[in-house]
Each structure stands twice: as structure tokens, then as C-alpha cells.
Amino acid sequence: MENRDYLNSLFDIYKDLLTEIEQDTFKNYYFEDLSLTEIAENRHITKASVSKTLKQVETKLINYETKLNILKTKQTLTNLLNENDIIKLKEKITKIIEA
């Protein structure tokens, strides 16, 4: 389930970099909880084609995050909101900027 949540978070950030078919396939599988067979039947394509598209989307999302680190940065900044010591906060922000 952790991987599912991670992919959903990546999708929220990078979905606009995917084609419409890729977005729809991801939504059908991860948000609407349709099986590969159901998606294939709805689109009049093979189950293998749906599986291939889904794998491509997952790979793209992970590659985007590996290169751009938007989710990681967002999580880091969210954690910084809990820092009460202004000196430590400045140090942590400096580390982010210099990375």
C-alpha cells in the first residue's frame, strides 16, 4: 500500500507530463480501482496493453521524481513547518538551497 500512496503522490505532482491515455489508465487503476481486465474491456484493447501502459506511467513518475525531487522537497518543507528554533530552521533551509 505504501507504494500505491507514493505513486498517487507522484501522480498528483507530475500528471500533466503524462498523455491523456496514461492519465486515464492511472486513474482507472489507482483511483477507481478497476482491474486490468476491466480497463481493457472498457477501451477495447488487450489486458497486456493496459499493463504495459500502467508500467510505463509508473516508471515515468518515478523517473520524474528522481530527476526533479519535487515530492521530496515538498515533504522536507512540510517538515520544516514544525521547526520552532529559527536558527535551526535557517540552517535546514540553507542545506536545501545548497543541495
C-alpha positions as a Markdown table, in Angstrom:
| # | Residue | x | y | z |
|---|---|---|---|---|
| 1 | Met | 0.0 | 0.0 | 0.0 |
| 2 | Glu | 2.9 | 2.3 | 0.7 |
| 3 | Asn | 4.0 | 2.1 | -3.0 |
| 4 | Arg | 0.4 | 2.9 | -4.0 |
| 5 | Asp | 0.4 | 6.1 | -1.9 |
| 6 | Tyr | 3.8 | 7.1 | -3.2 |
| 7 | Leu | 2.6 | 6.7 | -6.8 |
| 8 | Asn | -0.6 | 8.6 | -6.1 |
| 9 | Ser | 1.5 | 11.5 | -4.6 |
| 10 | Leu | 3.8 | 11.4 | -7.7 |
| 11 | Phe | 0.7 | 11.4 | -10.0 |
| 12 | Asp | -0.7 | 14.5 | -8.2 |
| 13 | Ile | 2.5 | 16.4 | -9.0 |
| 14 | Tyr | 3.5 | 15.1 | -12.4 |
| 15 | Lys | 0.2 | 14.1 | -14.1 |
| 16 | Asp | 0.4 | 17.0 | -16.5 |
| 17 | Leu | 3.5 | 15.5 | -18.0 |
| 18 | Leu | 1.6 | 12.3 | -19.0 |
| 19 | Thr | -0.5 | 11.8 | -22.0 |
| 20 | Glu | -4.3 | 11.7 | -21.6 |
| 21 | Ile | -4.3 | 7.9 | -22.1 |
| 22 | Glu | -1.6 | 7.5 | -19.5 |
| 23 | Gln | -3.6 | 9.7 | -17.0 |
| 24 | Asp | -6.8 | 7.8 | -17.7 |
| 25 | Thr | -5.2 | 4.4 | -17.2 |
| 26 | Phe | -3.6 | 5.5 | -14.0 |
| 27 | Lys | -6.8 | 7.0 | -12.7 |
| 28 | Asn | -8.8 | 3.9 | -13.7 |
| 29 | Tyr | -6.4 | 1.6 | -11.9 |
| 30 | Tyr | -5.4 | 3.6 | -8.8 |
| 31 | Phe | -8.3 | 5.9 | -8.1 |
| 32 | Glu | -11.3 | 3.9 | -9.5 |
| 33 | Asp | -9.8 | 0.5 | -8.5 |
| 34 | Leu | -10.6 | -1.1 | -11.9 |
| 35 | Ser | -8.8 | -4.3 | -12.8 |
| 36 | Leu | -6.6 | -4.5 | -15.8 |
| 37 | Thr | -9.3 | -6.6 | -17.4 |
| 38 | Glu | -12.0 | -4.1 | -16.8 |
| 39 | Ile | -9.9 | -1.2 | -18.2 |
| 40 | Ala | -9.0 | -3.3 | -21.3 |
| 41 | Glu | -12.7 | -4.2 | -21.9 |
| 42 | Asn | -13.8 | -0.5 | -21.5 |
| 43 | Arg | -11.1 | 0.6 | -24.0 |
| 44 | His | -11.5 | -2.4 | -26.3 |
| 45 | Ile | -7.8 | -3.2 | -26.0 |
| 46 | Thr | -5.8 | -6.1 | -24.6 |
| 47 | Lys | -5.0 | -6.5 | -20.9 |
| 48 | Ala | -1.3 | -6.7 | -21.9 |
| 49 | Ser | -1.6 | -3.2 | -23.4 |
| 50 | Val | -3.2 | -1.8 | -20.3 |
| 51 | Ser | -0.5 | -3.4 | -18.2 |
| 52 | Lys | 2.3 | -2.0 | -20.4 |
| 53 | Thr | 0.8 | 1.5 | -20.2 |
| 54 | Leu | 0.5 | 1.3 | -16.5 |
| 55 | Lys | 4.1 | 0.2 | -16.1 |
| 56 | Gln | 5.2 | 3.0 | -18.4 |
| 57 | Val | 3.3 | 5.5 | -16.3 |
| 58 | Glu | 4.8 | 4.2 | -13.0 |
| 59 | Thr | 8.3 | 4.3 | -14.5 |
| 60 | Lys | 7.8 | 7.8 | -15.8 |
| 61 | Leu | 6.5 | 9.1 | -12.5 |
| 62 | Ile | 9.4 | 7.6 | -10.6 |
| 63 | Asn | 11.9 | 9.0 | -13.1 |
| 64 | Tyr | 10.4 | 12.4 | -12.9 |
| 65 | Glu | 10.8 | 12.4 | -9.1 |
| 66 | Thr | 14.3 | 11.0 | -9.4 |
| 67 | Lys | 15.3 | 13.9 | -11.6 |
| 68 | Leu | 13.2 | 16.8 | -10.1 |
| 69 | Asn | 12.7 | 15.8 | -6.5 |
| 70 | Ile | 9.5 | 17.8 | -6.1 |
| 71 | Leu | 7.8 | 15.4 | -3.8 |
| 72 | Lys | 10.9 | 15.1 | -1.7 |
| 73 | Thr | 11.3 | 18.8 | -1.5 |
| 74 | Lys | 7.6 | 19.3 | -0.6 |
| 75 | Gln | 7.9 | 16.7 | 2.2 |
| 76 | Thr | 11.1 | 18.4 | 3.5 |
| 77 | Leu | 9.5 | 21.8 | 3.5 |
| 78 | Thr | 6.4 | 20.4 | 5.2 |
| 79 | Asn | 8.6 | 19.0 | 8.0 |
| 80 | Leu | 10.3 | 22.4 | 8.3 |
| 81 | Leu | 7.0 | 23.9 | 9.3 |
| 82 | Asn | 7.3 | 22.1 | 12.6 |
| 83 | Glu | 10.7 | 23.6 | 13.4 |
| 84 | Asn | 10.4 | 26.2 | 16.2 |
| 85 | Asp | 14.0 | 27.2 | 16.5 |
| 86 | Ile | 14.7 | 29.9 | 13.9 |
| 87 | Ile | 18.4 | 29.2 | 13.9 |
| 88 | Lys | 17.9 | 25.5 | 13.1 |
| 89 | Leu | 15.2 | 26.5 | 10.5 |
| 90 | Lys | 17.7 | 28.7 | 8.7 |
| 91 | Glu | 20.4 | 26.0 | 8.8 |
| 92 | Lys | 18.0 | 23.5 | 7.3 |
| 93 | Ile | 16.8 | 25.9 | 4.6 |
| 94 | Thr | 20.4 | 26.7 | 3.7 |
| 95 | Lys | 21.1 | 22.9 | 3.3 |
| 96 | Ile | 18.2 | 22.6 | 0.9 |
| 97 | Ile | 19.3 | 25.6 | -1.1 |
| 98 | Glu | 22.9 | 24.4 | -1.3 |
| 99 | Ala | 22.0 | 20.8 | -2.3 |
